[in-house]
Amino acid sequence: MGLFSFIKNAGAKVFGIGKTDAEEAAEAAAAAAELKAKAAASAARKLEETISDLDLQVEGLCVNIENDVATISGLAYDQATREKAILVVGNSNGIATVDDRMTVEHVEPEAQFHTVVSGDTLGKIAKKFYGDAMKYPVVFEANKPMLEHPDKIYPGQVLRIPALD
């Protein structure tokens, strides 16, 4: 006799035992998708908790994450609260885009946003937007409680820059 060659995965179809490569790949893909969905849901809940822990008043807050896009909805107390909630979500690792679907109870003018680059300080940012580096406390206060110290900003971080009164 000798060696005979066969198509390895054909047996599963003929005898109903085992799984073909395609079936195993489909099951693995489904399991990976389920794990990814659970991780996204867990991350969304943690972001909601963080927003709540920061005492940002958003009624009916809901964060959903799909791939690198976070959708945030709810009723924010004011525009500053809305923008801070967006920044909490957007400045999180793995989030590239925030789809803002929040509404605001007390309407105010919108702030500008600035992405921190290497070498930025709050003073340099204040100079750029307000013409006065000594107005850095305005930028710092506008980003509290996310910022704990004026010197602790990092490249890629997005900050809100409110209009001066």
C-alpha positions as CSV (number, residue, x, y, z in Angstrom):
1,M,0.0,0.0,0.0
2,G,1.5,3.3,0.8
3,L,0.5,6.9,1.8
4,F,-2.6,8.4,0.5
5,S,-3.4,12.1,0.5
6,F,-6.8,13.5,1.5
7,I,-8.4,16.9,1.9
8,K,-8.2,17.3,5.7
9,N,-11.3,19.4,6.3
10,A,-13.7,17.4,4.1
11,G,-14.3,14.8,6.8
12,A,-16.1,17.2,9.0
13,K,-18.7,17.7,6.3
14,V,-19.0,14.0,5.4
15,F,-19.1,12.6,8.9
16,G,-20.4,15.5,10.9
17,I,-17.4,15.4,13.2
18,G,-14.9,18.2,14.0
19,K,-15.0,21.6,12.3
20,T,-13.7,23.0,9.1
21,D,-11.1,25.8,9.2
22,A,-13.9,28.2,8.0
23,E,-16.2,27.1,10.9
24,E,-13.4,27.5,13.4
25,A,-12.5,30.9,12.0
26,A,-16.1,32.0,12.2
27,E,-16.4,30.9,15.8
28,A,-13.1,32.6,16.7
29,A,-14.3,35.8,15.0
30,A,-17.6,35.7,16.8
31,A,-15.9,35.2,20.2
32,A,-13.4,38.0,19.5
33,A,-16.3,40.3,18.6
34,E,-18.1,39.4,21.8
35,L,-15.0,40.1,23.9
36,K,-14.5,43.4,22.1
37,A,-18.1,44.4,22.7
38,K,-17.9,43.5,26.4
39,A,-14.6,45.5,26.7
40,A,-16.2,48.5,25.0
41,A,-19.3,48.4,27.3
42,S,-17.0,48.1,30.3
43,A,-15.0,51.1,29.2
44,A,-18.1,53.1,28.5
45,R,-19.4,52.4,32.1
46,K,-16.0,53.5,33.5
47,L,-16.2,56.7,31.6
48,E,-19.7,57.3,32.9
49,E,-18.5,56.7,36.4
50,T,-15.5,59.1,35.9
51,I,-17.8,61.8,34.7
52,S,-20.1,61.3,37.7
53,D,-17.1,61.1,40.1
54,L,-15.9,64.5,38.8
55,D,-19.3,65.9,39.8
56,L,-20.1,66.9,36.2
57,Q,-23.9,67.2,36.2
58,V,-25.3,65.3,33.2
59,E,-28.8,63.8,33.5
60,G,-29.3,60.5,31.7
61,L,-25.7,60.3,30.8
62,C,-25.0,57.5,28.3
63,V,-21.6,56.7,26.7
64,N,-21.3,54.1,24.0
65,I,-18.1,53.0,22.3
66,E,-17.7,51.3,19.0
67,N,-14.2,50.9,17.6
68,D,-12.5,54.2,18.4
69,V,-15.7,56.3,18.3
70,A,-17.5,57.2,21.6
71,T,-21.0,58.5,21.5
72,I,-22.1,60.6,24.5
73,S,-25.7,61.7,25.2
74,G,-27.6,63.2,28.1
75,L,-28.7,66.6,29.4
76,A,-25.7,68.7,30.7
77,Y,-26.3,71.4,33.3
78,D,-24.4,74.0,31.2
79,Q,-22.1,74.3,28.3
80,A,-18.9,74.0,30.4
81,T,-20.2,70.7,31.8
82,R,-21.0,69.5,28.3
83,E,-17.5,70.4,27.1
84,K,-15.8,68.9,30.1
85,A,-17.7,65.6,29.7
86,I,-16.6,65.5,26.1
87,L,-13.0,66.1,27.1
88,V,-13.1,63.3,29.7
89,V,-14.3,60.9,27.0
90,G,-12.1,62.2,24.2
91,N,-8.9,62.3,26.2
92,S,-9.2,58.6,27.0
93,N,-6.8,56.1,25.5
94,G,-8.3,54.4,22.4
95,I,-10.9,57.1,21.7
96,A,-10.2,59.0,18.4
97,T,-13.6,60.7,18.0
98,V,-16.5,61.8,20.2
99,D,-20.0,62.0,18.7
100,D,-21.6,64.6,20.9
101,R,-25.3,64.1,21.2
102,M,-25.8,66.0,24.5
103,T,-28.2,68.8,25.1
104,V,-27.6,71.7,27.5
105,E,-30.0,73.0,30.2
106,H,-28.4,76.4,30.6
107,V,-27.1,77.6,27.3
108,E,-23.8,79.5,27.2
109,P,-21.2,80.4,24.5
110,E,-19.1,77.5,23.3
111,A,-15.4,77.4,24.2
112,Q,-12.6,76.8,21.7
113,F,-10.5,73.6,22.0
114,H,-6.7,73.4,21.8
115,T,-4.7,70.2,21.3
116,V,-1.5,70.4,23.4
117,V,1.7,70.0,21.5
118,S,5.2,69.3,22.8
119,G,6.6,72.4,24.5
120,D,3.1,73.9,25.3
121,T,2.5,75.3,28.7
122,L,-0.8,76.8,30.0
123,G,1.0,80.2,29.8
124,K,1.9,79.7,26.1
125,I,-1.7,78.6,25.4
126,A,-3.1,81.7,27.3
127,K,-0.7,83.9,25.3
128,K,-2.0,82.4,22.1
129,F,-5.7,82.7,22.8
130,Y,-5.8,85.7,25.2
131,G,-2.7,87.7,24.3
132,D,-1.5,87.4,27.9
133,A,0.4,84.5,29.4
134,M,-0.6,85.5,32.9
135,K,-4.2,84.4,32.1
136,Y,-3.1,80.8,32.3
137,P,-5.3,80.3,35.5
138,V,-8.3,80.9,33.3
139,V,-7.3,77.9,31.1
140,F,-6.5,75.8,34.2
141,E,-9.8,76.6,35.9
142,A,-11.7,75.8,32.7
143,N,-10.2,72.3,32.6
144,K,-10.7,71.4,36.3
145,P,-11.3,68.8,37.6
146,M,-9.6,67.0,34.8
147,L,-6.4,69.0,35.3
148,E,-5.0,68.7,38.8
149,H,-2.0,70.9,38.4
150,P,-1.1,73.6,35.8
151,D,2.2,71.9,34.9
152,K,0.6,68.5,34.2
153,I,-0.5,68.7,30.6
154,Y,0.7,66.3,27.8
155,P,1.0,66.4,24.0
156,G,-2.2,65.2,22.4
157,Q,-4.4,66.3,25.3
158,V,-7.3,68.5,24.3
159,L,-8.1,71.5,26.5
160,R,-11.1,73.8,26.5
161,I,-10.4,77.5,26.1
162,P,-13.4,79.6,27.2
163,A,-14.0,83.1,26.0
164,L,-13.0,85.8,28.5
165,D,-15.9,87.6,30.1
